[in-house]
């Protein structure tokens, strides 16, 4: 799981009333990438007599200490972030209970904080950067797997390093067969494939349980897997 989010550390190296020059370092813990730039700004009067600011960037070699720190954090992230399992004893039996009940999303975050070592990991990774106030894990994605093998993605928000707050990523939930589980208030429509009849029955049962009306307009089998097409879905 890789995040597109990056963290920035900007250090002012030269600044006066007319212009400024910054060294900006951009890191991604989830990919182990660090890049550095010199960012310069220079005010000027344009041809319309208006004040404007010219901004230019130039790539420079990243500091070796930051490259090493990012590499250490990346290895820690790879080791710790493959999958986070949530047992049925947690009170969350399936990703369905998270997608269909929005209040459960913050409850899942609370449960992870209290019962999982994920926050210890985040503090360990953050300490690599000297306990910075910004979170080096901000924007990273964490796969949460439930006892029925359904899963979803939680995203780390921008917080201090002392608390890794995770938020549900919209439309990221899937059942054990990789079929998309709808978010609350959304319908389902299209082709769904299941490894067996039981999984198909469970999926349709969940739709009914959460008040999602559906019509199966086509069913068949492909490669021994049950395939159905669902359409005309609306809420009660």
Biotite code that builds the C-alpha atoms (Angstrom):
import biotite.structure as struc

atoms = struc.array([
    struc.Atom([0.000, 0.000, 0.000], chain_id="A", res_id=1, res_name="UNK", atom_name="CA", element="C"),
    struc.Atom([1.526, 3.204, -1.055], chain_id="A", res_id=2, res_name="UNK", atom_name="CA", element="C"),
    struc.Atom([0.337, 6.688, -0.403], chain_id="A", res_id=3, res_name="UNK", atom_name="CA", element="C"),
    struc.Atom([0.570, 9.622, -2.790], chain_id="A", res_id=4, res_name="UNK", atom_name="CA", element="C"),
    struc.Atom([0.814, 11.986, 0.154], chain_id="A", res_id=5, res_name="UNK", atom_name="CA", element="C"),
    struc.Atom([4.082, 13.736, 0.915], chain_id="A", res_id=6, res_name="UNK", atom_name="CA", element="C"),
    struc.Atom([5.366, 15.615, 3.926], chain_id="A", res_id=7, res_name="UNK", atom_name="CA", element="C"),
    struc.Atom([7.281, 18.854, 3.560], chain_id="A", res_id=8, res_name="UNK", atom_name="CA", element="C"),
    struc.Atom([9.988, 20.324, 5.743], chain_id="A", res_id=9, res_name="UNK", atom_name="CA", element="C"),
    struc.Atom([10.760, 23.916, 4.788], chain_id="A", res_id=10, res_name="UNK", atom_name="CA", element="C"),
    struc.Atom([13.761, 25.693, 6.253], chain_id="A", res_id=11, res_name="UNK", atom_name="CA", element="C"),
    struc.Atom([14.226, 29.374, 5.584], chain_id="A", res_id=12, res_name="UNK", atom_name="CA", element="C"),
    struc.Atom([17.796, 29.950, 4.493], chain_id="A", res_id=13, res_name="UNK", atom_name="CA", element="C"),
    struc.Atom([17.597, 33.504, 3.192], chain_id="A", res_id=14, res_name="UNK", atom_name="CA", element="C"),
    struc.Atom([14.814, 36.025, 3.531], chain_id="A", res_id=15, res_name="UNK", atom_name="CA", element="C"),
    struc.Atom([14.489, 39.775, 3.163], chain_id="A", res_id=16, res_name="UNK", atom_name="CA", element="C"),
    struc.Atom([11.757, 42.227, 2.388], chain_id="A", res_id=17, res_name="UNK", atom_name="CA", element="C"),
    struc.Atom([12.136, 41.789, -1.358], chain_id="A", res_id=18, res_name="UNK", atom_name="CA", element="C"),
    struc.Atom([12.912, 38.116, -1.980], chain_id="A", res_id=19, res_name="UNK", atom_name="CA", element="C"),
    struc.Atom([13.289, 34.771, -0.269], chain_id="A", res_id=20, res_name="UNK", atom_name="CA", element="C"),
    struc.Atom([15.044, 31.464, -0.796], chain_id="A", res_id=21, res_name="UNK", atom_name="CA", element="C"),
    struc.Atom([13.958, 28.232, 0.891], chain_id="A", res_id=22, res_name="UNK", atom_name="CA", element="C"),
    struc.Atom([15.344, 24.721, 0.940], chain_id="A", res_id=23, res_name="UNK", atom_name="CA", element="C"),
    struc.Atom([12.337, 22.418, 0.794], chain_id="A", res_id=24, res_name="UNK", atom_name="CA", element="C"),
    struc.Atom([12.571, 18.693, 1.415], chain_id="A", res_id=25, res_name="UNK", atom_name="CA", element="C"),
    struc.Atom([9.720, 16.449, 0.268], chain_id="A", res_id=26, res_name="UNK", atom_name="CA", element="C"),
    struc.Atom([9.532, 12.948, 1.724], chain_id="A", res_id=27, res_name="UNK", atom_name="CA", element="C"),
    struc.Atom([7.249, 9.946, 1.397], chain_id="A", res_id=28, res_name="UNK", atom_name="CA", element="C"),
    struc.Atom([7.635, 7.338, 4.126], chain_id="A", res_id=29, res_name="UNK", atom_name="CA", element="C"),
    struc.Atom([5.416, 4.879, 2.245], chain_id="A", res_id=30, res_name="UNK", atom_name="CA", element="C"),
    struc.Atom([7.754, 4.857, -0.792], chain_id="A", res_id=31, res_name="UNK", atom_name="CA", element="C"),
    struc.Atom([11.078, 5.730, 0.829], chain_id="A", res_id=32, res_name="UNK", atom_name="CA", element="C"),
    struc.Atom([11.505, 8.690, -1.507], chain_id="A", res_id=33, res_name="UNK", atom_name="CA", element="C"),
    struc.Atom([13.032, 12.026, -0.511], chain_id="A", res_id=34, res_name="UNK", atom_name="CA", element="C"),
    struc.Atom([13.626, 14.950, -2.867], chain_id="A", res_id=35, res_name="UNK", atom_name="CA", element="C"),
    struc.Atom([15.029, 18.387, -2.181], chain_id="A", res_id=36, res_name="UNK", atom_name="CA", element="C"),
    struc.Atom([14.542, 21.702, -3.938], chain_id="A", res_id=37, res_name="UNK", atom_name="CA", element="C"),
    struc.Atom([15.638, 25.301, -3.696], chain_id="A", res_id=38, res_name="UNK", atom_name="CA", element="C"),
    struc.Atom([12.508, 27.436, -3.936], chain_id="A", res_id=39, res_name="UNK", atom_name="CA", element="C"),
    struc.Atom([13.058, 31.120, -4.723], chain_id="A", res_id=40, res_name="UNK", atom_name="CA", element="C"),
    struc.Atom([10.546, 33.944, -4.831], chain_id="A", res_id=41, res_name="UNK", atom_name="CA", element="C"),
    struc.Atom([11.166, 37.376, -6.312], chain_id="A", res_id=42, res_name="UNK", atom_name="CA", element="C"),
    struc.Atom([8.642, 40.235, -6.435], chain_id="A", res_id=43, res_name="UNK", atom_name="CA", element="C"),
    struc.Atom([8.460, 42.407, -9.563], chain_id="A", res_id=44, res_name="UNK", atom_name="CA", element="C"),
    struc.Atom([6.208, 44.887, -11.325], chain_id="A", res_id=45, res_name="UNK", atom_name="CA", element="C"),
    struc.Atom([4.629, 43.437, -14.445], chain_id="A", res_id=46, res_name="UNK", atom_name="CA", element="C"),
    struc.Atom([3.813, 45.287, -17.657], chain_id="A", res_id=47, res_name="UNK", atom_name="CA", element="C"),
    struc.Atom([0.419, 46.270, -16.244], chain_id="A", res_id=48, res_name="UNK", atom_name="CA", element="C"),
    struc.Atom([2.038, 47.995, -13.301], chain_id="A", res_id=49, res_name="UNK", atom_name="CA", element="C"),
    struc.Atom([0.879, 45.295, -10.905], chain_id="A", res_id=50, res_name="UNK", atom_name="CA", element="C"),
    struc.Atom([3.019, 43.610, -8.274], chain_id="A", res_id=51, res_name="UNK", atom_name="CA", element="C"),
    struc.Atom([3.545, 39.901, -8.870], chain_id="A", res_id=52, res_name="UNK", atom_name="CA", element="C"),
    struc.Atom([5.844, 37.244, -7.459], chain_id="A", res_id=53, res_name="UNK", atom_name="CA", element="C"),
    struc.Atom([7.995, 34.981, -9.566], chain_id="A", res_id=54, res_name="UNK", atom_name="CA", element="C"),
    struc.Atom([8.600, 31.574, -8.020], chain_id="A", res_id=55, res_name="UNK", atom_name="CA", element="C"),
    struc.Atom([11.248, 29.195, -9.307], chain_id="A", res_id=56, res_name="UNK", atom_name="CA", element="C"),
    struc.Atom([12.435, 25.775, -8.146], chain_id="A", res_id=57, res_name="UNK", atom_name="CA", element="C"),
    struc.Atom([15.640, 23.891, -8.704], chain_id="A", res_id=58, res_name="UNK", atom_name="CA", element="C"),
    struc.Atom([16.295, 20.296, -7.704], chain_id="A", res_id=59, res_name="UNK", atom_name="CA", element="C"),
    struc.Atom([19.275, 19.739, -5.421], chain_id="A", res_id=60, res_name="UNK", atom_name="CA", element="C"),
    struc.Atom([20.747, 16.623, -3.794], chain_id="A", res_id=61, res_name="UNK", atom_name="CA", element="C"),
    struc.Atom([18.835, 15.621, -0.666], chain_id="A", res_id=62, res_name="UNK", atom_name="CA", element="C"),
    struc.Atom([20.821, 15.815, 2.587], chain_id="A", res_id=63, res_name="UNK", atom_name="CA", element="C"),
    struc.Atom([22.338, 12.443, 3.424], chain_id="A", res_id=64, res_name="UNK", atom_name="CA", element="C"),
    struc.Atom([20.913, 12.479, 6.960], chain_id="A", res_id=65, res_name="UNK", atom_name="CA", element="C"),
    struc.Atom([17.381, 12.901, 5.616], chain_id="A", res_id=66, res_name="UNK", atom_name="CA", element="C"),
    struc.Atom([17.904, 10.168, 3.019], chain_id="A", res_id=67, res_name="UNK", atom_name="CA", element="C"),
    struc.Atom([19.046, 7.818, 5.790], chain_id="A", res_id=68, res_name="UNK", atom_name="CA", element="C"),
    struc.Atom([16.163, 8.774, 8.090], chain_id="A", res_id=69, res_name="UNK", atom_name="CA", element="C"),
    struc.Atom([13.616, 8.242, 5.319], chain_id="A", res_id=70, res_name="UNK", atom_name="CA", element="C"),
    struc.Atom([15.136, 4.863, 4.461], chain_id="A", res_id=71, res_name="UNK", atom_name="CA", element="C"),
    struc.Atom([14.899, 3.727, 8.095], chain_id="A", res_id=72, res_name="UNK", atom_name="CA", element="C"),
    struc.Atom([11.289, 4.927, 8.362], chain_id="A", res_id=73, res_name="UNK", atom_name="CA", element="C"),
    struc.Atom([10.401, 3.228, 5.060], chain_id="A", res_id=74, res_name="UNK", atom_name="CA", element="C"),
    struc.Atom([11.765, -0.123, 6.252], chain_id="A", res_id=75, res_name="UNK", atom_name="CA", element="C"),
    struc.Atom([9.809, 0.209, 9.499], chain_id="A", res_id=76, res_name="UNK", atom_name="CA", element="C"),
    struc.Atom([6.657, 1.087, 7.553], chain_id="A", res_id=77, res_name="UNK", atom_name="CA", element="C"),
    struc.Atom([7.066, -1.931, 5.233], chain_id="A", res_id=78, res_name="UNK", atom_name="CA", element="C"),
    struc.Atom([7.507, -4.231, 8.199], chain_id="A", res_id=79, res_name="UNK", atom_name="CA", element="C"),
    struc.Atom([4.510, -2.942, 10.120], chain_id="A", res_id=80, res_name="UNK", atom_name="CA", element="C"),
    struc.Atom([1.920, -1.958, 7.538], chain_id="A", res_id=81, res_name="UNK", atom_name="CA", element="C"),
    struc.Atom([1.203, -5.093, 5.493], chain_id="A", res_id=82, res_name="UNK", atom_name="CA", element="C"),
    struc.Atom([-2.181, -5.783, 7.095], chain_id="A", res_id=83, res_name="UNK", atom_name="CA", element="C"),
    struc.Atom([-3.835, -4.957, 10.389], chain_id="A", res_id=84, res_name="UNK", atom_name="CA", element="C"),
    struc.Atom([-6.214, -7.696, 11.550], chain_id="A", res_id=85, res_name="UNK", atom_name="CA", element="C"),
    struc.Atom([-9.295, -6.874, 13.608], chain_id="A", res_id=86, res_name="UNK", atom_name="CA", element="C"),
    struc.Atom([-10.704, -9.934, 15.439], chain_id="A", res_id=87, res_name="UNK", atom_name="CA", element="C"),
    struc.Atom([-14.420, -10.486, 15.901], chain_id="A", res_id=88, res_name="UNK", atom_name="CA", element="C"),
    struc.Atom([-13.925, -9.910, 19.654], chain_id="A", res_id=89, res_name="UNK", atom_name="CA", element="C"),
    struc.Atom([-13.423, -6.239, 18.784], chain_id="A", res_id=90, res_name="UNK", atom_name="CA", element="C"),
    struc.Atom([-17.154, -5.942, 18.088], chain_id="A", res_id=91, res_name="UNK", atom_name="CA", element="C"),
    struc.Atom([-16.507, -5.323, 14.378], chain_id="A", res_id=92, res_name="UNK", atom_name="CA", element="C"),
    struc.Atom([-17.414, -8.451, 12.457], chain_id="A", res_id=93, res_name="UNK", atom_name="CA", element="C"),
    struc.Atom([-17.068, -7.081, 8.950], chain_id="A", res_id=94, res_name="UNK", atom_name="CA", element="C"),
    struc.Atom([-16.142, -4.092, 6.819], chain_id="A", res_id=95, res_name="UNK", atom_name="CA", element="C"),
    struc.Atom([-19.884, -3.780, 6.200], chain_id="A", res_id=96, res_name="UNK", atom_name="CA", element="C"),
    struc.Atom([-20.369, -2.503, 9.764], chain_id="A", res_id=97, res_name="UNK", atom_name="CA", element="C"),
    struc.Atom([-17.905, 0.317, 9.041], chain_id="A", res_id=98, res_name="UNK", atom_name="CA", element="C"),
    struc.Atom([-19.193, 1.355, 5.634], chain_id="A", res_id=99, res_name="UNK", atom_name="CA", element="C"),
    struc.Atom([-22.860, 1.308, 6.606], chain_id="A", res_id=100, res_name="UNK", atom_name="CA", element="C"),
    struc.Atom([-22.557, 2.892, 10.065], chain_id="A", res_id=101, res_name="UNK", atom_name="CA", element="C"),
    struc.Atom([-20.495, 6.076, 9.886], chain_id="A", res_id=102, res_name="UNK", atom_name="CA", element="C"),
    struc.Atom([-20.189, 6.353, 13.680], chain_id="A", res_id=103, res_name="UNK", atom_name="CA", element="C"),
    struc.Atom([-18.346, 3.034, 13.659], chain_id="A", res_id=104, res_name="UNK", atom_name="CA", element="C"),
    struc.Atom([-15.517, 4.613, 11.664], chain_id="A", res_id=105, res_name="UNK", atom_name="CA", element="C"),
    struc.Atom([-14.283, 6.729, 14.576], chain_id="A", res_id=106, res_name="UNK", atom_name="CA", element="C"),
    struc.Atom([-14.958, 3.806, 16.925], chain_id="A", res_id=107, res_name="UNK", atom_name="CA", element="C"),
    struc.Atom([-12.671, 1.622, 14.820], chain_id="A", res_id=108, res_name="UNK", atom_name="CA", element="C"),
    struc.Atom([-9.954, 4.262, 15.053], chain_id="A", res_id=109, res_name="UNK", atom_name="CA", element="C"),
    struc.Atom([-10.410, 4.344, 18.839], chain_id="A", res_id=110, res_name="UNK", atom_name="CA", element="C"),
    struc.Atom([-10.238, 0.538, 19.016], chain_id="A", res_id=111, res_name="UNK", atom_name="CA", element="C"),
    struc.Atom([-7.012, 0.463, 17.015], chain_id="A", res_id=112, res_name="UNK", atom_name="CA", element="C"),
    struc.Atom([-5.469, 3.065, 19.303], chain_id="A", res_id=113, res_name="UNK", atom_name="CA", element="C"),
    struc.Atom([-6.411, 1.151, 22.460], chain_id="A", res_id=114, res_name="UNK", atom_name="CA", element="C"),
    struc.Atom([-5.865, -2.432, 21.296], chain_id="A", res_id=115, res_name="UNK", atom_name="CA", element="C"),
    struc.Atom([-3.350, -2.407, 18.472], chain_id="A", res_id=116, res_name="UNK", atom_name="CA", element="C"),
    struc.Atom([0.353, -1.567, 18.505], chain_id="A", res_id=117, res_name="UNK", atom_name="CA", element="C"),
    struc.Atom([-0.056, 0.683, 15.464], chain_id="A", res_id=118, res_name="UNK", atom_name="CA", element="C"),
    struc.Atom([0.418, 3.843, 17.520], chain_id="A", res_id=119, res_name="UNK", atom_name="CA", element="C"),
    struc.Atom([3.604, 2.441, 19.017], chain_id="A", res_id=120, res_name="UNK", atom_name="CA", element="C"),
    struc.Atom([4.829, 1.838, 15.491], chain_id="A", res_id=121, res_name="UNK", atom_name="CA", element="C"),
    struc.Atom([3.939, 5.381, 14.446], chain_id="A", res_id=122, res_name="UNK", atom_name="CA", element="C"),
    struc.Atom([5.824, 6.856, 17.394], chain_id="A", res_id=123, res_name="UNK", atom_name="CA", element="C"),
    struc.Atom([8.776, 4.622, 16.600], chain_id="A", res_id=124, res_name="UNK", atom_name="CA", element="C"),
    struc.Atom([8.825, 5.813, 12.992], chain_id="A", res_id=125, res_name="UNK", atom_name="CA", element="C"),
    struc.Atom([8.317, 9.447, 14.012], chain_id="A", res_id=126, res_name="UNK", atom_name="CA", element="C"),
    struc.Atom([11.221, 9.237, 16.441], chain_id="A", res_id=127, res_name="UNK", atom_name="CA", element="C"),
    struc.Atom([13.434, 8.536, 13.435], chain_id="A", res_id=128, res_name="UNK", atom_name="CA", element="C"),
    struc.Atom([12.920, 12.173, 12.510], chain_id="A", res_id=129, res_name="UNK", atom_name="CA", element="C"),
    struc.Atom([13.600, 13.443, 16.003], chain_id="A", res_id=130, res_name="UNK", atom_name="CA", element="C"),
    struc.Atom([9.989, 13.485, 17.228], chain_id="A", res_id=131, res_name="UNK", atom_name="CA", element="C"),
    struc.Atom([8.961, 16.225, 14.802], chain_id="A", res_id=132, res_name="UNK", atom_name="CA", element="C"),
    struc.Atom([5.580, 17.857, 15.382], chain_id="A", res_id=133, res_name="UNK", atom_name="CA", element="C"),
    struc.Atom([4.413, 16.914, 11.911], chain_id="A", res_id=134, res_name="UNK", atom_name="CA", element="C"),
    struc.Atom([3.519, 13.285, 11.305], chain_id="A", res_id=135, res_name="UNK", atom_name="CA", element="C"),
    struc.Atom([5.810, 11.499, 8.821], chain_id="A", res_id=136, res_name="UNK", atom_name="CA", element="C"),
    struc.Atom([3.011, 8.963, 8.343], chain_id="A", res_id=137, res_name="UNK", atom_name="CA", element="C"),
    struc.Atom([0.415, 11.545, 7.317], chain_id="A", res_id=138, res_name="UNK", atom_name="CA", element="C"),
    struc.Atom([-1.378, 10.294, 4.195], chain_id="A", res_id=139, res_name="UNK", atom_name="CA", element="C"),
    struc.Atom([-0.150, 6.708, 4.494], chain_id="A", res_id=140, res_name="UNK", atom_name="CA", element="C"),
    struc.Atom([-2.730, 3.987, 3.909], chain_id="A", res_id=141, res_name="UNK", atom_name="CA", element="C"),
    struc.Atom([-3.335, 0.997, 6.174], chain_id="A", res_id=142, res_name="UNK", atom_name="CA", element="C"),
    struc.Atom([-5.321, -2.111, 5.158], chain_id="A", res_id=143, res_name="UNK", atom_name="CA", element="C"),
    struc.Atom([-7.709, -3.333, 7.843], chain_id="A", res_id=144, res_name="UNK", atom_name="CA", element="C"),
    struc.Atom([-8.843, -6.973, 7.557], chain_id="A", res_id=145, res_name="UNK", atom_name="CA", element="C"),
    struc.Atom([-11.831, -8.391, 9.460], chain_id="A", res_id=146, res_name="UNK", atom_name="CA", element="C"),
    struc.Atom([-12.699, -11.921, 10.571], chain_id="A", res_id=147, res_name="UNK", atom_name="CA", element="C"),
    struc.Atom([-14.854, -12.542, 7.477], chain_id="A", res_id=148, res_name="UNK", atom_name="CA", element="C"),
    struc.Atom([-11.880, -11.556, 5.263], chain_id="A", res_id=149, res_name="UNK", atom_name="CA", element="C"),
    struc.Atom([-13.551, -8.341, 4.164], chain_id="A", res_id=150, res_name="UNK", atom_name="CA", element="C"),
    struc.Atom([-11.234, -5.349, 4.207], chain_id="A", res_id=151, res_name="UNK", atom_name="CA", element="C"),
    struc.Atom([-10.996, -1.578, 3.931], chain_id="A", res_id=152, res_name="UNK", atom_name="CA", element="C"),
    struc.Atom([-8.395, 1.161, 3.880], chain_id="A", res_id=153, res_name="UNK", atom_name="CA", element="C"),
    struc.Atom([-7.748, 3.649, 6.664], chain_id="A", res_id=154, res_name="UNK", atom_name="CA", element="C"),
    struc.Atom([-5.710, 6.784, 5.949], chain_id="A", res_id=155, res_name="UNK", atom_name="CA", element="C"),
    struc.Atom([-3.489, 8.513, 8.489], chain_id="A", res_id=156, res_name="UNK", atom_name="CA", element="C"),
    struc.Atom([-4.386, 12.180, 8.776], chain_id="A", res_id=157, res_name="UNK", atom_name="CA", element="C"),
    struc.Atom([-1.992, 15.043, 9.450], chain_id="A", res_id=158, res_name="UNK", atom_name="CA", element="C"),
    struc.Atom([-1.510, 14.926, 13.207], chain_id="A", res_id=159, res_name="UNK", atom_name="CA", element="C"),
    struc.Atom([1.257, 15.177, 15.746], chain_id="A", res_id=160, res_name="UNK", atom_name="CA", element="C"),
    struc.Atom([3.475, 12.143, 16.069], chain_id="A", res_id=161, res_name="UNK", atom_name="CA", element="C"),
    struc.Atom([1.976, 11.236, 19.457], chain_id="A", res_id=162, res_name="UNK", atom_name="CA", element="C"),
    struc.Atom([-1.337, 10.102, 17.945], chain_id="A", res_id=163, res_name="UNK", atom_name="CA", element="C"),
    struc.Atom([-1.816, 8.356, 14.617], chain_id="A", res_id=164, res_name="UNK", atom_name="CA", element="C"),
    struc.Atom([-5.418, 9.174, 13.756], chain_id="A", res_id=165, res_name="UNK", atom_name="CA", element="C"),
    struc.Atom([-6.901, 6.973, 11.057], chain_id="A", res_id=166, res_name="UNK", atom_name="CA", element="C"),
    struc.Atom([-9.878, 7.857, 8.874], chain_id="A", res_id=167, res_name="UNK", atom_name="CA", element="C"),
    struc.Atom([-11.877, 5.573, 6.591], chain_id="A", res_id=168, res_name="UNK", atom_name="CA", element="C"),
    struc.Atom([-11.043, 5.950, 2.892], chain_id="A", res_id=169, res_name="UNK", atom_name="CA", element="C"),
    struc.Atom([-14.295, 6.308, 0.966], chain_id="A", res_id=170, res_name="UNK", atom_name="CA", element="C"),
    struc.Atom([-15.238, 3.422, -1.329], chain_id="A", res_id=171, res_name="UNK", atom_name="CA", element="C"),
    struc.Atom([-12.277, 1.319, -0.267], chain_id="A", res_id=172, res_name="UNK", atom_name="CA", element="C"),
    struc.Atom([-14.123, -1.608, 1.339], chain_id="A", res_id=173, res_name="UNK", atom_name="CA", element="C"),
    struc.Atom([-14.199, -5.023, -0.329], chain_id="A", res_id=174, res_name="UNK", atom_name="CA", element="C"),
    struc.Atom([-15.620, -8.422, 0.555], chain_id="A", res_id=175, res_name="UNK", atom_name="CA", element="C"),
    struc.Atom([-13.539, -11.612, 0.657], chain_id="A", res_id=176, res_name="UNK", atom_name="CA", element="C"),
    struc.Atom([-13.884, -12.000, -3.132], chain_id="A", res_id=177, res_name="UNK", atom_name="CA", element="C"),
    struc.Atom([-12.802, -8.448, -3.912], chain_id="A", res_id=178, res_name="UNK", atom_name="CA", element="C"),
    struc.Atom([-16.287, -7.105, -4.650], chain_id="A", res_id=179, res_name="UNK", atom_name="CA", element="C"),
    struc.Atom([-16.777, -3.473, -3.730], chain_id="A", res_id=180, res_name="UNK", atom_name="CA", element="C"),
    struc.Atom([-18.871, -2.928, -0.594], chain_id="A", res_id=181, res_name="UNK", atom_name="CA", element="C"),
    struc.Atom([-21.015, 0.205, -0.927], chain_id="A", res_id=182, res_name="UNK", atom_name="CA", element="C"),
    struc.Atom([-20.644, 3.124, 1.456], chain_id="A", res_id=183, res_name="UNK", atom_name="CA", element="C"),
    struc.Atom([-23.625, 4.313, 3.488], chain_id="A", res_id=184, res_name="UNK", atom_name="CA", element="C"),
    struc.Atom([-26.264, 5.939, 1.298], chain_id="A", res_id=185, res_name="UNK", atom_name="CA", element="C"),
    struc.Atom([-24.848, 4.519, -1.923], chain_id="A", res_id=186, res_name="UNK", atom_name="CA", element="C"),
    struc.Atom([-26.266, 1.872, -4.219], chain_id="A", res_id=187, res_name="UNK", atom_name="CA", element="C"),
    struc.Atom([-24.569, -1.044, -5.937], chain_id="A", res_id=188, res_name="UNK", atom_name="CA", element="C"),
    struc.Atom([-24.798, -1.794, -9.610], chain_id="A", res_id=189, res_name="UNK", atom_name="CA", element="C"),
    struc.Atom([-22.796, -3.882, -12.043], chain_id="A", res_id=190, res_name="UNK", atom_name="CA", element="C"),
    struc.Atom([-21.143, -7.297, -12.160], chain_id="A", res_id=191, res_name="UNK", atom_name="CA", element="C"),
    struc.Atom([-20.085, -9.117, -8.996], chain_id="A", res_id=192, res_name="UNK", atom_name="CA", element="C"),
    struc.Atom([-18.115, -12.357, -8.899], chain_id="A", res_id=193, res_name="UNK", atom_name="CA", element="C"),
    struc.Atom([-18.022, -14.808, -5.995], chain_id="A", res_id=194, res_name="UNK", atom_name="CA", element="C"),
    struc.Atom([-15.908, -17.878, -5.303], chain_id="A", res_id=195, res_name="UNK", atom_name="CA", element="C"),
    struc.Atom([-18.921, -19.865, -4.145], chain_id="A", res_id=196, res_name="UNK", atom_name="CA", element="C"),
    struc.Atom([-22.671, -19.756, -3.662], chain_id="A", res_id=197, res_name="UNK", atom_name="CA", element="C"),
    struc.Atom([-22.341, -19.083, 0.062], chain_id="A", res_id=198, res_name="UNK", atom_name="CA", element="C"),
    struc.Atom([-20.387, -15.862, -0.484], chain_id="A", res_id=199, res_name="UNK", atom_name="CA", element="C"),
    struc.Atom([-22.956, -14.720, -3.030], chain_id="A", res_id=200, res_name="UNK", atom_name="CA", element="C"),
    struc.Atom([-25.775, -15.417, -0.576], chain_id="A", res_id=201, res_name="UNK", atom_name="CA", element="C"),
    struc.Atom([-23.937, -13.549, 2.199], chain_id="A", res_id=202, res_name="UNK", atom_name="CA", element="C"),
    struc.Atom([-23.402, -10.506, -0.035], chain_id="A", res_id=203, res_name="UNK", atom_name="CA", element="C"),
    struc.Atom([-27.052, -10.335, -1.054], chain_id="A", res_id=204, res_name="UNK", atom_name="CA", element="C"),
    struc.Atom([-28.049, -10.882, 2.559], chain_id="A", res_id=205, res_name="UNK", atom_name="CA", element="C"),
    struc.Atom([-25.926, -7.922, 3.654], chain_id="A", res_id=206, res_name="UNK", atom_name="CA", element="C"),
    struc.Atom([-27.624, -5.724, 1.031], chain_id="A", res_id=207, res_name="UNK", atom_name="CA", element="C"),
    struc.Atom([-31.019, -6.665, 2.450], chain_id="A", res_id=208, res_name="UNK", atom_name="CA", element="C"),
    struc.Atom([-29.853, -6.259, 6.047], chain_id="A", res_id=209, res_name="UNK", atom_name="CA", element="C"),
    struc.Atom([-28.771, -2.682, 5.427], chain_id="A", res_id=210, res_name="UNK", atom_name="CA", element="C"),
    struc.Atom([-31.886, -1.717, 3.483], chain_id="A", res_id=211, res_name="UNK", atom_name="CA", element="C"),
    struc.Atom([-30.356, -1.743, 0.006], chain_id="A", res_id=212, res_name="UNK", atom_name="CA", element="C"),
    struc.Atom([-32.907, -2.910, -2.516], chain_id="A", res_id=213, res_name="UNK", atom_name="CA", element="C"),
    struc.Atom([-31.553, -4.847, -5.456], chain_id="A", res_id=214, res_name="UNK", atom_name="CA", element="C"),
    struc.Atom([-32.542, -6.829, -8.517], chain_id="A", res_id=215, res_name="UNK", atom_name="CA", element="C"),
    struc.Atom([-30.379, -9.603, -9.939], chain_id="A", res_id=216, res_name="UNK", atom_name="CA", element="C"),
    struc.Atom([-30.932, -9.389, -13.689], chain_id="A", res_id=217, res_name="UNK", atom_name="CA", element="C"),
    struc.Atom([-28.412, -11.993, -14.755], chain_id="A", res_id=218, res_name="UNK", atom_name="CA", element="C"),
    struc.Atom([-26.504, -14.845, -13.160], chain_id="A", res_id=219, res_name="UNK", atom_name="CA", element="C"),
    struc.Atom([-24.050, -17.390, -14.426], chain_id="A", res_id=220, res_name="UNK", atom_name="CA", element="C"),
    struc.Atom([-20.674, -18.996, -13.834], chain_id="A", res_id=221, res_name="UNK", atom_name="CA", element="C"),
    struc.Atom([-17.223, -18.115, -15.166], chain_id="A", res_id=222, res_name="UNK", atom_name="CA", element="C"),
    struc.Atom([-14.276, -20.376, -14.424], chain_id="A", res_id=223, res_name="UNK", atom_name="CA", element="C"),
    struc.Atom([-16.192, -22.019, -11.604], chain_id="A", res_id=224, res_name="UNK", atom_name="CA", element="C"),
    struc.Atom([-16.943, -18.668, -9.986], chain_id="A", res_id=225, res_name="UNK", atom_name="CA", element="C"),
    struc.Atom([-20.498, -17.419, -9.537], chain_id="A", res_id=226, res_name="UNK", atom_name="CA", element="C"),
    struc.Atom([-21.165, -14.157, -11.394], chain_id="A", res_id=227, res_name="UNK", atom_name="CA", element="C"),
    struc.Atom([-24.238, -11.954, -11.048], chain_id="A", res_id=228, res_name="UNK", atom_name="CA", element="C"),
    struc.Atom([-25.291, -8.643, -12.526], chain_id="A", res_id=229, res_name="UNK", atom_name="CA", element="C"),
    struc.Atom([-27.199, -6.320, -10.188], chain_id="A", res_id=230, res_name="UNK", atom_name="CA", element="C"),
    struc.Atom([-29.190, -3.283, -11.278], chain_id="A", res_id=231, res_name="UNK", atom_name="CA", element="C"),
    struc.Atom([-32.034, -0.932, -10.315], chain_id="A", res_id=232, res_name="UNK", atom_name="CA", element="C"),
    struc.Atom([-30.846, -0.411, -6.772], chain_id="A", res_id=233, res_name="UNK", atom_name="CA", element="C"),
    struc.Atom([-32.523, 2.079, -4.441], chain_id="A", res_id=234, res_name="UNK", atom_name="CA", element="C"),
    struc.Atom([-32.771, 2.671, -0.690], chain_id="A", res_id=235, res_name="UNK", atom_name="CA", element="C"),
    struc.Atom([-35.857, 1.960, 1.401], chain_id="A", res_id=236, res_name="UNK", atom_name="CA", element="C"),
])
